[in-house]
Amino acid sequence: MSSEETAILREDRDGPVLILTMNYPQRRNALSLPLRAALIDALTAAMADTAVRAVVLCGAEGNFSSGGDLSSMEGVTGVSGRERLANVHRLIRLLVTGEKPVIAAVEGYAFGAGLSLAAACDIVVASRTAKFGCSFNKIGLMPDLGAVWTLPLRMGLGRAKHIMLRGQTFGAEEAERWGIAEVLADPGQAVAEAVAIAHELAAVSPLSNGYTKALLSRMPRDLEEMLRAEADAQAVLFTSEDFDEGRRAFLEKRKPAFAGR
């Protein structure tokens, strides 16, 4: 197995399997702008590399991803917020429509945009002690990174509304029962289980898997239409007083007081 490490993303090869490890443990692998850029570059290269047959996506030091990096969102305007989303939407398109299967290996937290990232992968392997959360509304935002498209497809419209509107946190057993996770693993074994599945996928026809993914990405709701609508709506929310209050309250570790404006 060969390994290449950067400041924010580790890339390891296990034969035909590429393992991408988000490496921002001081913020539980929050999706900072540098991490998003590194993931886009790595996945773009992986999708073009004929030697890569499957990808495993995981997080360093016991967590998948705690979501968006709120420390980088001060002063976000409607215009810059829309540009910010348009850029990260490249990552979601790579996961959903890229021809190589991508398996998320979830240990610890997969919250907010971290949940969205996992849901955009083809298969989710979760540690039995993993925790999931869809708490965008608790900081005055709406689910993004394609979650309004991926989560209803995975778990059904009613259940997706249930976790989104309540900002609910739930465990791996519920995630598996509701359709967010396909496989449960013992604590600390999610990556090993995901790599084993990736090798199974790597052994079959890459053309077959590629065309299967392409057709499945055309499921009833149009991804492009949803991503455009998401960018428009979230850009407005970035300018709201509620988001400013929600972001500050999160960073100050206090309960937010939303005013609805």
N, C-alpha and C positions, 0 to 999 in steps of 0.2 A: 504494500500500500504506500503510495506517495502522498506527500502533503505540501500545500502551499498556504502560508499564513499572511494575512494582511492585518491592518489595525482593526478592521471592523467586520471582516468576513473571512472564515477559514474555508479552504477548498481541499477536500481529500478525495482520492480516487481509490476505489476498491474494484479493480477490474473494470467492467463496463458501467459501474455505478459511481456517480458523482455525489459526494456528500457535502452539502453547503451548511456551514454552522454559523449562525448569526452570533457575533462576538462583541456584544456591548453589555456585559454582565452588570456593570455599575448601575444601569437603569433597566435591568432585567430584559435586555435585548429589545428595548424600545426601538421603533422603526425611525431612527434618525435619518436626516437627509443623506448623509454619507452611506449609511447602511442600505437605504433604498437604491442608491446609485450603484453600489457594489453588487447587489442582488440582480439588478437589471443587466449589468454587464456580464455577470457570471452565467445567468440563464440564457442570455442571447448567445453567448459562446457555446453553451451546452447544447442548445437546440440545433446549432450548425455543425456540431462535432459528431461525426458518424461513429466514433469510438464510444460515445456516451449513449447508453441505451435506457437509463433510468436515473432519476435524481431523487435524493433524500434531502429534505429541508428540516433543520433542527436548530436549537438554540444552545448557547454555551452555559455551563455552570447551573444546570438544573431548571432552567426556564425556557419556554419556547419564545414568547414575546409578550411584553406587557402592553403593547399597543403603540399608539402614536407618541412621539417624544414631545410632550407639552412644553418642555423648556425651550424648544425651538420655535414656538408658535406666537410669541409676543409680537404684537404689531402686524399680524397677518391681516391684510385687507381683502376685500372681495376679489379684486383682480389677482393679487398674489396667491390667494387661497385657491382660486380656480386653476392657476398655473401649477401650483403645488400638486393638486389632484391630477391634473392632466399628465404630469410627469410620472406619478406613481401608478397611474392607470396602465402604463406600459408594462409594469410588473404583473398586474392582474391579467392582462392579455396574454403574456408569456405563459403564465400558469394554466389558464383556462384553455387557450387555443394552441399552445405549443405542442408539437407532435410527440415529445418525450413524456412519459408518465412521471409525475412528481408526487412523492409521498411525504406527508408532513409527519414528523415524529415529535409528539408533544409531551414534554415533561413540565411540571410546574404550571406556570401561568400562560394562558392564551386568552388575553383580554383585549377588548376593543378591536383595533386594527390587527392585533395578533390573531384574534379569532377569525377575522375576515381573511387574513393570509392563509390560515389553515384550511378554511372552507373553500378557498379557490384551488386547493390542491386536489389531485385525483383520488387519493386514499389518505385517510387520517388514522395514524396509529397513536393511541393515547395511553400514557401511564395511568394505572388505576387511581393514582393520587393526583392526577392533573386537575386543574381548575380552569373553567371557561367563564367568560363574562362578556356581555353585550351592553356595556354601560355608557355608550356615547351620550345619551340624554342627561346623564348626571354631570356632564361638563357643558351642556348646552349645544351639542352637535347631534347629527343623525348618523346612523351606520354608514360607513364608506368603505373604500377599497373593494367595491363590488358586492358587499354583503347583502344588499337589498335584492340582488339577483341570485347569489349562490345559496344563501341560507334558506329561502323558501323552496328552492329546488331540492335541497338536501332534507329538510325536515317538515315541509308542508307550510302553507301560508299561515294557518292558525297558530302553530307552534312558533313560527318565526315572529309573528306579531307579539306573541306572549313574552318572548325573551327580549325583544327590542323595546317594547313599550314599557316593560317593567324594569329594564336595565338589569336583568337577572344574572346572578352568578350561579353556576351549577357545576357538578362534578363529572367525572369521566363516565360513571355508570349512566347518568342521564344523557350525556353526549352520545354514547353508543346507542342507547334506546331511542333517542330522538333522531338519529341519522347523521349527526355531525362527525362522529368517529366510527370507523368500520371495524377496527381491531383494538382490543385492550391488551396491555402488556403489564408485566410486573414492574414496580417502581425501579427506575434506572435502566430498564430494558427496552424502552420505546425505540431508540435508535437501532439497536441490534435487530429487533423485530422488523423495523422498516427496511433495513438493509437486506435482510433475508427475503422479504417480499420483492424488493427491487431486483434482486438477482433472478427471481422467478420471472418477473416481467421482462428482464433483459434477455431471457432465454427464448422468448417467442418472437414472432415476426415484428420488427419495428414498423414496417409498413402497415400491418394489420392494426397495431395499437394506435398509430398515427391517424389513420382514417377513422377509427372508432372515436378517438377524441374529437376530431374535426366535426363529425356528425353530432356527437353529444353536445358540443358547444353551441349548436343551433337550436337548443331546446326552446320551448315556447316563447319565453320572454327574450327579446333581443338585447344582447349584452351591450352593444354600442349605444343604443338608445338609452339604456339605463345609466351607463357611465356618463353620458352627456347631461342627463337630468340630475344625476348625483352631483356633478361638478357645479351646476347652476345653483342648486339648493344649498349645498354646503358652503359655497362662496358667500351667500347671504348670511348664513349662520356664523361664519368667521367674523363678521362685522358686528355681531350683536353684543349687547351688554351682558347677556346671559353667558355667552362663551367666555368673555373676559372674566366674569365672576367665577365661572366653573373652573377655568384654567388656574386662576389665582388660588382658589380654595384647594384645589388638588395639590399644588406646589406648597401651600402653607399648611396642608394636612388638617383642614377644617371642613365643616359642612357648608356647602354653598347656599346662598340666599338669592334665588332667581327672581327677577322682576318681570319676566315675560316681554322683554324688549331688547 
